[in-house]
């Protein structure tokens, strides 16, 4: 059984660690750490400080150099920090060495994401998928991580498929992995039967980076109560709703959001959920137009779609949250966090962003990049009629293929 977790208790504190190298510039690393801080916040932790170091490749023993590790150790001890989170995956030996040195919980990006998924999973399928991914993650780290789970520790990173007594038998873990695989195979067969029954219905799937507003858009289009929250991975279970635009009905599916460095185990375990995307007739690729790294987020989503073999589907690019671009504001980018959670004044970079009109946005390279690009605000319900028309046009092509004798009266 997965241990219970409550954010009602005193929030844990964390520091974040990342490396700057040829593949990750200083600017990119700051963006990545901002995202990691958002992941930590979603898990219920408060980020106190971010540490970076320039290294061509991670140190084999400690990931960072010994000098930087000592700097982190001094800060952790002085501020009673609960955990240190690394932006990249650590090897079992790195986890053991760093934990022995820092005497606190050590998490990497994958374990943090797995923890969030375990919190968000609601259905039996999603819970089984997450628990399978957790066992697959823990298997090579069994000796060290299992001792974690045997202790009376709670909180972030400890929400694993633990037992009351210490288990070190790898065979038992492999048996559990096999058990979950069989369980998910049965669920997959049931889902495949359901999807087969929907073959005479047009299917549309919402895809995109996490926290771009897919669930909010789902609520708006389907006029139904779908959980939406300004946190990463608010949706783990896929949600299907019937939507009618004009006189054409179709099924709209909200799916789990993608993210940079999404653990491969999760992609594999969530293949059934991703089948909803594979078998969709039309994709609505939702993008947070206000995010400074929206281009990279588009690239991450497209790469993941290519990885699961669905890069050639009819796709509508939906730039959401344009209301933020239509307001005059100063934005703080790429800053460190001090002990009280506020930006470090010495490192704050403030960019002025003048307000843009909808026409100006549509005339930008974003609008010209694809002829099927729509700019909207799901929260402010801006330009939704144009989005509905664009969806209608996409869905109608497929619908009239299924029902060639249907008389098209148009959207209105």
Number of C-alpha atoms within 10 A of each C-alpha: 10 14 14 11 15 13 12 7 9 10 16 18 21 25 24 23 24 25 23 19 15 11 10 14 13 17 12 14 20 21 17 18 22 20 16 24 24 17 20 26 18 20 25 20 22 21 27 21 25 23 18 16 15 16 15 11 13 18 12 12 17 20 24 24 16 12 9 16 18 14 12 21 19 13 17 22 13 9 12 12 22 20 23 24 24 25 21 16 17 22 16 16 14 18 22 18 15 21 17 12 13 20 15 17 21 21 23 20 21 23 25 23 24 24 24 24 27 25 21 19 20 13 12 12 20 22 19 21 27 27 26 25 25 24 21 19 19 19 17 13 16 19 17 15 20 20 14 18 22 15 13 8 12 15 21 25 23 24 24 25 18 21 13 10 11 14 16 15 10 13 10 11 17 14 11 17 19 13 14 21 16 12 15 22 13 12 16 17 12 12 16 15 11 11 17 12 10 13 12 12 19 22 26 26 27 27 26 29 26 24 23 26 25 31 25 20 23 25 17 16 19 17 12 12 11 18 12 17 13 12 15 26 25 23 24 24 21 18 18 18 16 15 18 13 18 15 13 19 17 21 18 24 23 28 24 25 23 22 19 16 13 16 17 12 18 21 18 14 22 22 16 22 22 21 16 23 25 19 17 22 22 22 26 20 22 28 27 26 23 16 15 12 13 16 13 13 21 19 13 19 23 18 14 18 20 12 11 15 11 19 16 9 15 15 21 21 22 23 24 24 24 25 21 17 18 17 13 12 14 12 12 12 17 19 21 20 21 14 15 11 12 13 18 15 11 8 12 15 14 13 11 10 14 11 14 15 13 16 10 11 19 14 11 10 9 17 19 12 10 12 10 15 19 21 26 25 21 23 14 11 13 17 15 18 11 13 18 15 16 16 19 21 14 19 21 23 12 16 21 15 10 14 12 10 8 11 9 12 9 13 13 7
